[in-house]
Amino acid sequence: MPAAVRKFRRETSEISCCLKYLLFASNVILWLSALLVLSVGIWAWREKDMFRNITRLHFIALDPAFVLIILGGVTFLLGFMGSVGALRENTCLLGAYAIFLSVLLIAEIGFCAVAFALKDKGWIKDQATEGLKAFIRHYREDADQQNLIDWIQEDWLQCCGIDGPKDWDSNNYFNCSSIAIGSREACGVPFSCCRRRPQEVIKNKQCGYDVRKEGHPVDRNIHERGCLRAGEDWLEAHLISVAIGCVALLVLQL
């Protein structure tokens, strides 16, 4: 190719070389990360045989594997458009990338605005309550949801139930009436509700048995505070950190 033509092509390049490869490298990392997340989500669904039993999905937005699939799929598409568009200097892909990113940004800002506007009307609290109710009702039916609520109760918020341990009565296994059908967990709570004892190395998985039965010792060694109140307290204590994280994410997208 003649030198004049090569020089002309360099001069008419759509974006600078530095910006081009910076955009390409960042989106390749994003694309590979999304591929990993998507793969984990699909693997989790396959392990639960959800692809052939989709009717078992009761509360789709709270299924961790489904969230991973959606998050990974959207991010995969975004990273693909950004990396290929930057490398090939394809204005159509770069335009779609910019539009897609703008839509996500507007949606995030809109969600934050709605959440802030409705924070005093109980909308967020109602949504959190409904989500926790679904978690409790289907605790033994989905391993991912079970692990998630165990993590919330034991590691994150150190809580039990929505407003307290009594909320576990809405689960068929922990309902006190299940004594009649031989459930050993009847009138109890999951092990994640139990407080860790000093020097405890291995968690006692049966520590929540019978703790809600009449005549049980007053000191039940379980978390008495509900997760809804614990979540509100955590948010109030970490409000600045959460706000900084949200702003950082928006700035990064911009």
CYANA upper distance limits for C-alpha pairs under 8 A (distance plus 0.5 A):
  1 MET  CA      5 VAL  CA      7.29
  1 MET  CA      6 ARG  CA      7.37
  2 PRO  CA      6 ARG  CA      7.01
  3 ALA  CA      7 LYS  CA      6.57
  4 ALA  CA      8 PHE  CA      6.61
  5 VAL  CA      9 ARG  CA      6.69
  6 ARG  CA     10 ARG  CA      6.75
  7 LYS  CA     11 GLU  CA      6.71
  8 PHE  CA     12 THR  CA      6.74
  9 ARG  CA     13 SER  CA      6.70
 13 SER  CA     89 GLU  CA      8.41
 14 GLU  CA     89 GLU  CA      7.09
 15 ILE  CA     19 LEU  CA      7.22
 15 ILE  CA     20 LYS  CA      6.68
 15 ILE  CA     89 GLU  CA      7.88
 16 SER  CA     20 LYS  CA      6.45
 17 CYS  CA     21 TYR  CA      6.82
 18 CYS  CA     22 LEU  CA      6.62
 19 LEU  CA     23 LEU  CA      6.46
 20 LYS  CA     24 PHE  CA      6.62
 20 LYS  CA     86 ALA  CA      5.91
 20 LYS  CA     87 LEU  CA      7.19
 20 LYS  CA     89 GLU  CA      8.32
 21 TYR  CA     25 ALA  CA      6.38
 21 TYR  CA     86 ALA  CA      7.72
 21 TYR  CA     87 LEU  CA      7.63
 22 LEU  CA     26 SER  CA      6.65
 23 LEU  CA     27 ASN  CA      6.63
 23 LEU  CA     82 GLY  CA      7.53
 23 LEU  CA     83 SER  CA      7.24
 23 LEU  CA     86 ALA  CA      6.79
 24 PHE  CA     28 VAL  CA      6.59
 24 PHE  CA     82 GLY  CA      7.22
 24 PHE  CA     83 SER  CA      4.88
 24 PHE  CA     84 VAL  CA      7.78
 24 PHE  CA     86 ALA  CA      5.99
 24 PHE  CA     87 LEU  CA      6.58
 25 ALA  CA     29 ILE  CA      6.92
 25 ALA  CA     83 SER  CA      7.67
 26 SER  CA     30 LEU  CA      6.79
 26 SER  CA     83 SER  CA      8.31
 27 ASN  CA     31 TRP  CA      6.31
 27 ASN  CA     79 GLY  CA      5.25
 27 ASN  CA     80 PHE  CA      7.65
 27 ASN  CA     82 GLY  CA      6.24
 27 ASN  CA     83 SER  CA      5.52
 28 VAL  CA     32 LEU  CA      6.60
 28 VAL  CA     79 GLY  CA      6.87
 28 VAL  CA     80 PHE  CA      7.96
 28 VAL  CA     83 SER  CA      6.26
 29 ILE  CA     33 SER  CA      6.59
 29 ILE  CA     79 GLY  CA      8.48
 30 LEU  CA     34 ALA  CA      6.57
 30 LEU  CA     75 THR  CA      7.64
 30 LEU  CA     76 PHE  CA      7.87
 30 LEU  CA     79 GLY  CA      5.98
 31 TRP  CA     35 LEU  CA      6.66
 31 TRP  CA     75 THR  CA      7.31
 31 TRP  CA     76 PHE  CA      5.51
 31 TRP  CA     77 LEU  CA      8.20
 31 TRP  CA     78 LEU  CA      8.04
 31 TRP  CA     79 GLY  CA      4.91
 31 TRP  CA     80 PHE  CA      6.53
 32 LEU  CA     36 LEU  CA      6.84
 32 LEU  CA     76 PHE  CA      8.14
 33 SER  CA     37 VAL  CA      6.83
 34 ALA  CA     38 LEU  CA      6.47
 34 ALA  CA     71 LEU  CA      8.14
 34 ALA  CA     72 GLY  CA      5.04
 34 ALA  CA     73 GLY  CA      7.46
 34 ALA  CA     75 THR  CA      5.98
 34 ALA  CA     76 PHE  CA      5.41
 34 ALA  CA     79 GLY  CA      8.40
 35 LEU  CA     39 SER  CA      6.53
 35 LEU  CA     72 GLY  CA      6.87
 35 LEU  CA     73 GLY  CA      8.31
 35 LEU  CA     76 PHE  CA      6.62
 36 LEU  CA     40 VAL  CA      6.76
 36 LEU  CA     72 GLY  CA      8.15
 37 VAL  CA     41 GLY  CA      6.79
 37 VAL  CA     68 LEU  CA      6.51
 37 VAL  CA     69 ILE  CA      7.63
 37 VAL  CA     71 LEU  CA      8.17
 37 VAL  CA     72 GLY  CA      5.64
 38 LEU  CA     42 ILE  CA      6.69
 38 LEU  CA     68 LEU  CA      6.58
 38 LEU  CA     69 ILE  CA      5.40
 38 LEU  CA     70 ILE  CA      8.17
 38 LEU  CA     71 LEU  CA      7.94
 38 LEU  CA     72 GLY  CA      4.83
 38 LEU  CA     73 GLY  CA      6.62
 39 SER  CA     43 TRP  CA      6.48
 39 SER  CA     69 ILE  CA      8.25
 40 VAL  CA     44 ALA  CA      6.57
 40 VAL  CA     65 ALA  CA      8.19
 40 VAL  CA     68 LEU  CA      7.86
 40 VAL  CA     69 ILE  CA      8.43
 41 GLY  CA     45 TRP  CA      6.80
 41 GLY  CA     64 PRO  CA      8.41
 41 GLY  CA     65 ALA  CA      5.07
 41 GLY  CA     66 PHE  CA      6.93
 41 GLY  CA     67 VAL  CA      8.18
 41 GLY  CA     68 LEU  CA      5.46
 41 GLY  CA     69 ILE  CA      5.37
 41 GLY  CA     72 GLY  CA      8.50
 42 ILE  CA     46 ARG  CA      6.59
 42 ILE  CA     65 ALA  CA      7.70
 42 ILE  CA     69 ILE  CA      6.91
 43 TRP  CA     47 GLU  CA      6.60
 44 ALA  CA     48 LYS  CA      6.84
 44 ALA  CA     65 ALA  CA      6.38
 45 TRP  CA     49 ASP  CA      6.49
 45 TRP  CA     50 MET  CA      5.72
 45 TRP  CA     51 PHE  CA      7.27
 45 TRP  CA     65 ALA  CA      6.72
 45 TRP  CA     66 PHE  CA      8.13
 46 ARG  CA     50 MET  CA      6.70
 46 ARG  CA     51 PHE  CA      7.15
 49 ASP  CA     53 ASN  CA      6.93
 50 MET  CA     54 ILE  CA      5.76
 50 MET  CA     56 ARG  CA      7.87
 50 MET  CA     57 LEU  CA      8.26
 53 ASN  CA     57 LEU  CA      8.44
 57 LEU  CA     63 ASP  CA      8.28
 59 PHE  CA     63 ASP  CA      7.20
 59 PHE  CA    134 ALA  CA      7.38
 60 ILE  CA     66 PHE  CA      7.42
 61 ALA  CA     66 PHE  CA      7.83
 61 ALA  CA     67 VAL  CA      7.23
 62 LEU  CA     66 PHE  CA      8.45
 62 LEU  CA     67 VAL  CA      7.87
 62 LEU  CA    131 GLY  CA      7.52
 62 LEU  CA    145 GLN  CA      8.05
 63 ASP  CA     67 VAL  CA      6.79
 63 ASP  CA    144 ASP  CA      7.65
 63 ASP  CA    145 GLN  CA      6.84
 64 PRO  CA     68 LEU  CA      6.75
 64 PRO  CA    144 ASP  CA      6.80
 64 PRO  CA    145 GLN  CA      7.29
 64 PRO  CA    148 LEU  CA      8.40
 65 ALA  CA     69 ILE  CA      6.78
 65 ALA  CA    144 ASP  CA      7.78
 66 PHE  CA     70 ILE  CA      6.75
 67 VAL  CA     71 LEU  CA      6.46
 68 LEU  CA     72 GLY  CA      6.21
 69 ILE  CA     73 GLY  CA      6.35
 70 ILE  CA     74 VAL  CA      6.62
 71 LEU  CA     75 THR  CA      6.59
 72 GLY  CA     76 PHE  CA      6.28
 73 GLY  CA     77 LEU  CA      6.77
 74 VAL  CA     78 LEU  CA      6.74
 75 THR  CA     79 GLY  CA      6.47
 76 PHE  CA     80 PHE  CA      6.53
 77 LEU  CA     81 MET  CA      6.75
 78 LEU  CA     82 GLY  CA      6.71
 78 LEU  CA     97 TYR  CA      6.83
 78 LEU  CA    100 PHE  CA      7.83
 78 LEU  CA    101 LEU  CA      8.12
 79 GLY  CA     83 SER  CA      6.45
 80 PHE  CA     84 VAL  CA      6.45
 80 PHE  CA     85 GLY  CA      8.45
 81 MET  CA     85 GLY  CA      6.05
 81 MET  CA     93 LEU  CA      6.01
 81 MET  CA     94 LEU  CA      7.21
 81 MET  CA     96 ALA  CA      7.88
 81 MET  CA     97 TYR  CA      6.17
 82 GLY  CA     86 ALA  CA      6.46
 82 GLY  CA     93 LEU  CA      7.63
 82 GLY  CA     94 LEU  CA      6.70
 82 GLY  CA     97 TYR  CA      6.28
 83 SER  CA     87 LEU  CA      6.61
 84 VAL  CA     88 ARG  CA      6.42
 84 VAL  CA     89 GLU  CA      8.35
 84 VAL  CA     90 ASN  CA      8.15
 84 VAL  CA     93 LEU  CA      8.05
 85 GLY  CA     89 GLU  CA      5.85
 85 GLY  CA     90 ASN  CA      5.21
 85 GLY  CA     91 THR  CA      7.33
 85 GLY  CA     92 CYS  CA      8.12
 85 GLY  CA     93 LEU  CA      5.40
 85 GLY  CA     94 LEU  CA      5.57
 86 ALA  CA     90 ASN  CA      7.24
 86 ALA  CA     94 LEU  CA      7.34
 89 GLU  CA     94 LEU  CA      8.16
 90 ASN  CA     94 LEU  CA      6.68
 91 THR  CA     95 GLY  CA      6.28
 92 CYS  CA     96 ALA  CA      6.67
 93 LEU  CA     97 TYR  CA      6.46
 94 LEU  CA     98 ALA  CA      6.62
 95 GLY  CA     99 ILE  CA      6.67
 96 ALA  CA    100 PHE  CA      6.42
 97 TYR  CA    101 LEU  CA      6.57
 98 ALA  CA    102 SER  CA      6.53
 99 ILE  CA    103 VAL  CA      6.64
100 PHE  CA    104 LEU  CA      6.84
101 LEU  CA    105 LEU  CA      6.62
101 LEU  CA    253 GLN  CA      7.69
102 SER  CA    106 ILE  CA      6.57
103 VAL  CA    107 ALA  CA      6.55
104 LEU  CA    108 GLU  CA      6.63
105 LEU  CA    109 ILE  CA      6.71
105 LEU  CA    250 LEU  CA      7.43
105 LEU  CA    253 GLN  CA      7.65
106 ILE  CA    110 GLY  CA      6.43
107 ALA  CA    111 PHE  CA      6.52
108 GLU  CA    112 CYS  CA      6.70
109 ILE  CA    113 ALA  CA      6.62
110 GLY  CA    114 VAL  CA      6.61
111 PHE  CA    115 ALA  CA      6.49
112 CYS  CA    116 PHE  CA      6.57
113 ALA  CA    117 ALA  CA      6.58
114 VAL  CA    118 LEU  CA      6.55
115 ALA  CA    119 LYS  CA      6.28
115 ALA  CA    123 TRP  CA      8.47
115 ALA  CA    124 ILE  CA      7.38
118 LEU  CA    122 GLY  CA      7.24
118 LEU  CA    123 TRP  CA      6.40
118 LEU  CA    124 ILE  CA      7.72
119 LYS  CA    123 TRP  CA      7.02
119 LYS  CA    124 ILE  CA      6.75
122 GLY  CA    126 ASP  CA      6.49
123 TRP  CA    127 GLN  CA      6.77
124 ILE  CA    128 ALA  CA      6.66
125 LYS  CA    129 THR  CA      6.56
125 LYS  CA    228 LEU  CA      8.24
126 ASP  CA    130 GLU  CA      6.71
127 GLN  CA    131 GLY  CA      6.70
128 ALA  CA    132 LEU  CA      6.67
128 ALA  CA    228 LEU  CA      7.91
129 THR  CA    133 LYS  CA      6.60
129 THR  CA    162 ILE  CA      7.34
129 THR  CA    228 LEU  CA      7.63
130 GLU  CA    134 ALA  CA      6.79
131 GLY  CA    135 PHE  CA      6.80
132 LEU  CA    136 ILE  CA      6.69
132 LEU  CA    161 GLY  CA      8.32
132 LEU  CA    162 ILE  CA      7.00
133 LYS  CA    137 ARG  CA      6.63
133 LYS  CA    162 ILE  CA      7.94
134 ALA  CA    138 HIS  CA      6.63
135 PHE  CA    139 TYR  CA      6.09
135 PHE  CA    145 GLN  CA      6.95
135 PHE  CA    146 GLN  CA      7.89
135 PHE  CA    149 ILE  CA      7.39
136 ILE  CA    161 GLY  CA      8.11
136 ILE  CA    167 ASP  CA      8.48
136 ILE  CA    168 TRP  CA      7.01
136 ILE  CA    170 SER  CA      7.59
136 ILE  CA    171 ASN  CA      6.53
137 ARG  CA    170 SER  CA      6.58
137 ARG  CA    171 ASN  CA      5.24
137 ARG  CA    172 ASN  CA      7.91
138 HIS  CA    142 ASP  CA      7.25
138 HIS  CA    145 GLN  CA      8.49
138 HIS  CA    171 ASN  CA      7.73
139 TYR  CA    143 ALA  CA      8.31
139 TYR  CA    145 GLN  CA      7.13
139 TYR  CA    146 GLN  CA      5.62
139 TYR  CA    171 ASN  CA      7.92
140 ARG  CA    146 GLN  CA      7.06
141 GLU  CA    146 GLN  CA      8.44
142 ASP  CA    146 GLN  CA      6.61
143 ALA  CA    147 ASN  CA      6.61
144 ASP  CA    148 LEU  CA      6.66
145 GLN  CA    149 ILE  CA      6.70
146 GLN  CA    150 ASP  CA      6.63
147 ASN  CA    151 TRP  CA      6.63
148 LEU  CA    152 ILE  CA      6.78
149 ILE  CA    153 GLN  CA      6.57
150 ASP  CA    154 GLU  CA      6.29
150 ASP  CA    155 ASP  CA      8.28
150 ASP  CA    190 PRO  CA      8.36
150 ASP  CA    192 SER  CA      5.65
150 ASP  CA    193 CYS  CA      8.41
151 TRP  CA    155 ASP  CA      5.68
151 TRP  CA    156 TRP  CA      6.78
151 TRP  CA    192 SER  CA      7.96
152 ILE  CA    156 TRP  CA      5.35
152 ILE  CA    157 LEU  CA      6.22
152 ILE  CA    158 GLN  CA      7.67
152 ILE  CA    159 CYS  CA      8.16
152 ILE  CA    227 CYS  CA      8.47
153 GLN  CA    157 LEU  CA      6.13
153 GLN  CA    158 GLN  CA      5.41
153 GLN  CA    159 CYS  CA      5.26
153 GLN  CA    160 CYS  CA      6.28
153 GLN  CA    161 GLY  CA      8.48
153 GLN  CA    192 SER  CA      6.19
153 GLN  CA    193 CYS  CA      6.48
153 GLN  CA    227 CYS  CA      7.52
154 GLU  CA    158 GLN  CA      5.46
154 GLU  CA    159 CYS  CA      7.41
154 GLU  CA    192 SER  CA      5.20
154 GLU  CA    193 CYS  CA      6.72
154 GLU  CA    194 CYS  CA      7.97
154 GLU  CA    195 ARG  CA      8.32
157 LEU  CA    227 CYS  CA      7.23
157 LEU  CA    230 ALA  CA      6.42
157 LEU  CA    231 GLY  CA      7.16
157 LEU  CA    234 TRP  CA      7.98
158 GLN  CA    193 CYS  CA      7.83
158 GLN  CA    195 ARG  CA      8.25
158 GLN  CA    223 HIS  CA      7.01
158 GLN  CA    227 CYS  CA      8.26
158 GLN  CA    230 ALA  CA      8.21
159 CYS  CA    164 GLY  CA      8.24
159 CYS  CA    193 CYS  CA      6.80
159 CYS  CA    223 HIS  CA      5.66
159 CYS  CA    224 GLU  CA      7.23
159 CYS  CA    225 ARG  CA      5.79
159 CYS  CA    226 GLY  CA      5.83
159 CYS  CA    227 CYS  CA      5.48
159 CYS  CA    230 ALA  CA      7.10
160 CYS  CA    164 GLY  CA      6.02
160 CYS  CA    165 PRO  CA      5.77
160 CYS  CA    192 SER  CA      8.30
160 CYS  CA    193 CYS  CA      5.53
160 CYS  CA    222 ILE  CA      8.29
160 CYS  CA    223 HIS  CA      6.14
160 CYS  CA    224 GLU  CA      6.83
160 CYS  CA    225 ARG  CA      6.70
160 CYS  CA    226 GLY  CA      5.62
160 CYS  CA    227 CYS  CA      6.38
161 GLY  CA    165 PRO  CA      5.59
161 GLY  CA    166 LYS  CA      7.60
161 GLY  CA    167 ASP  CA      5.76
161 GLY  CA    168 TRP  CA      6.65
161 GLY  CA    226 GLY  CA      5.74
161 GLY  CA    227 CYS  CA      6.41
162 ILE  CA    167 ASP  CA      6.73
162 ILE  CA    226 GLY  CA      5.25
162 ILE  CA    227 CYS  CA      5.57
162 ILE  CA    228 LEU  CA      5.89
162 ILE  CA    229 ARG  CA      8.48
163 ASP  CA    167 ASP  CA      7.34
163 ASP  CA    225 ARG  CA      7.26
163 ASP  CA    226 GLY  CA      4.42
163 ASP  CA    227 CYS  CA      7.05
163 ASP  CA    228 LEU  CA      6.85
163 ASP  CA    229 ARG  CA      7.64
164 GLY  CA    224 GLU  CA      6.14
164 GLY  CA    225 ARG  CA      5.95
164 GLY  CA    226 GLY  CA      4.64
164 GLY  CA    227 CYS  CA      7.99
165 PRO  CA    189 VAL  CA      7.34
165 PRO  CA    193 CYS  CA      8.39
165 PRO  CA    212 ARG  CA      8.44
165 PRO  CA    223 HIS  CA      8.24
165 PRO  CA    224 GLU  CA      6.81
165 PRO  CA    225 ARG  CA      8.40
165 PRO  CA    226 GLY  CA      7.66
166 LYS  CA    212 ARG  CA      8.08
168 TRP  CA    174 PHE  CA      6.52
168 TRP  CA    175 ASN  CA      7.33
168 TRP  CA    188 GLY  CA      8.34
168 TRP  CA    189 VAL  CA      6.89
169 ASP  CA    174 PHE  CA      6.17
169 ASP  CA    175 ASN  CA      4.66
169 ASP  CA    176 CYS  CA      7.16
169 ASP  CA    187 CYS  CA      7.76
170 SER  CA    174 PHE  CA      8.04
170 SER  CA    175 ASN  CA      6.73
171 ASN  CA    175 ASN  CA      6.28
172 ASN  CA    178 SER  CA      7.28
173 TYR  CA    178 SER  CA      6.96
173 TYR  CA    183 SER  CA      6.69
173 TYR  CA    185 GLU  CA      6.46
173 TYR  CA    186 ALA  CA      6.42
174 PHE  CA    178 SER  CA      7.54
174 PHE  CA    183 SER  CA      8.23
174 PHE  CA    185 GLU  CA      5.72
174 PHE  CA    186 ALA  CA      4.75
174 PHE  CA    187 CYS  CA      5.91
174 PHE  CA    188 GLY  CA      6.05
174 PHE  CA    189 VAL  CA      6.87
175 ASN  CA    179 ILE  CA      8.49
175 ASN  CA    186 ALA  CA      5.78
175 ASN  CA    187 CYS  CA      6.15
175 ASN  CA    188 GLY  CA      8.29
176 CYS  CA    186 ALA  CA      5.36
176 CYS  CA    187 CYS  CA      4.75
176 CYS  CA    188 GLY  CA      8.29
176 CYS  CA    213 LYS  CA      8.24
177 SER  CA    186 ALA  CA      7.58
177 SER  CA    187 CYS  CA      8.39
178 SER  CA    182 GLY  CA      7.02
178 SER  CA    183 SER  CA      6.07
178 SER  CA    186 ALA  CA      5.90
178 SER  CA    187 CYS  CA      8.50
179 ILE  CA    183 SER  CA      5.96
179 ILE  CA    184 ARG  CA      7.67
179 ILE  CA    186 ALA  CA      5.95
179 ILE  CA    187 CYS  CA      8.30
184 ARG  CA    209 TYR  CA      7.86
185 GLU  CA    189 VAL  CA      7.67
185 GLU  CA    208 GLY  CA      8.40
185 GLU  CA    209 TYR  CA      6.18
185 GLU  CA    210 ASP  CA      7.56
186 ALA  CA    209 TYR  CA      8.01
186 ALA  CA    210 ASP  CA      7.31
187 CYS  CA    209 TYR  CA      7.73
187 CYS  CA    210 ASP  CA      5.70
187 CYS  CA    211 VAL  CA      7.16
187 CYS  CA    212 ARG  CA      5.48
187 CYS  CA    213 LYS  CA      6.03
188 GLY  CA    208 GLY  CA      5.82
188 GLY  CA    209 TYR  CA      5.11
188 GLY  CA    210 ASP  CA      5.03
188 GLY  CA    211 VAL  CA      5.66
188 GLY  CA    212 ARG  CA      5.98
188 GLY  CA    213 LYS  CA      7.93
189 VAL  CA    193 CYS  CA      7.00
189 VAL  CA    208 GLY  CA      5.31
189 VAL  CA    209 TYR  CA      7.03
189 VAL  CA    210 ASP  CA      8.36
189 VAL  CA    211 VAL  CA      7.67
189 VAL  CA    212 ARG  CA      8.31
190 PRO  CA    194 CYS  CA      8.21
190 PRO  CA    205 LYS  CA      8.43
190 PRO  CA    208 GLY  CA      6.13
190 PRO  CA    209 TYR  CA      8.47
191 PHE  CA    204 ASN  CA      7.68
191 PHE  CA    205 LYS  CA      5.70
191 PHE  CA    206 GLN  CA      6.81
191 PHE  CA    207 CYS  CA      6.23
191 PHE  CA    208 GLY  CA      5.75
193 CYS  CA    208 GLY  CA      7.62
193 CYS  CA    222 ILE  CA      5.96
193 CYS  CA    223 HIS  CA      6.10
194 CYS  CA    207 CYS  CA      7.01
194 CYS  CA    208 GLY  CA      6.93
194 CYS  CA    221 ASN  CA      6.46
194 CYS  CA    222 ILE  CA      4.52
194 CYS  CA    223 HIS  CA      6.54
195 ARG  CA    221 ASN  CA      6.18
195 ARG  CA    222 ILE  CA      5.61
195 ARG  CA    223 HIS  CA      6.63
196 ARG  CA    200 GLU  CA      7.08
196 ARG  CA    203 LYS  CA      8.19
208 GLY  CA    222 ILE  CA      8.04
210 ASP  CA    216 HIS  CA      7.89
211 VAL  CA    216 HIS  CA      6.64
211 VAL  CA    220 ARG  CA      6.53
212 ARG  CA    216 HIS  CA      7.48
216 HIS  CA    220 ARG  CA      8.14
225 ARG  CA    229 ARG  CA      7.68
225 ARG  CA    230 ALA  CA      7.33
226 GLY  CA    230 ALA  CA      6.76
227 CYS  CA    231 GLY  CA      6.32
228 LEU  CA    232 GLU  CA      6.90
229 ARG  CA    233 ASP  CA      6.72
230 ALA  CA    234 TRP  CA      6.63
231 GLY  CA    235 LEU  CA      6.64
232 GLU  CA    236 GLU  CA      6.71
233 ASP  CA    237 ALA  CA      6.68
234 TRP  CA    238 HIS  CA      6.60
235 LEU  CA    239 LEU  CA      5.87
235 LEU  CA    242 VAL  CA      8.37
238 HIS  CA    242 VAL  CA      6.67
239 LEU  CA    243 ALA  CA      6.60
240 ILE  CA    244 ILE  CA      6.60
241 SER  CA    245 GLY  CA      6.64
242 VAL  CA    246 CYS  CA      6.74
243 ALA  CA    247 VAL  CA      6.68
244 ILE  CA    248 ALA  CA      6.50
245 GLY  CA    249 LEU  CA      6.70
246 CYS  CA    250 LEU  CA      6.82
247 VAL  CA    251 VAL  CA      6.60
248 ALA  CA    252 LEU  CA      6.57
249 LEU  CA    253 GLN  CA      6.82
250 LEU  CA    254 LEU  CA      6.70
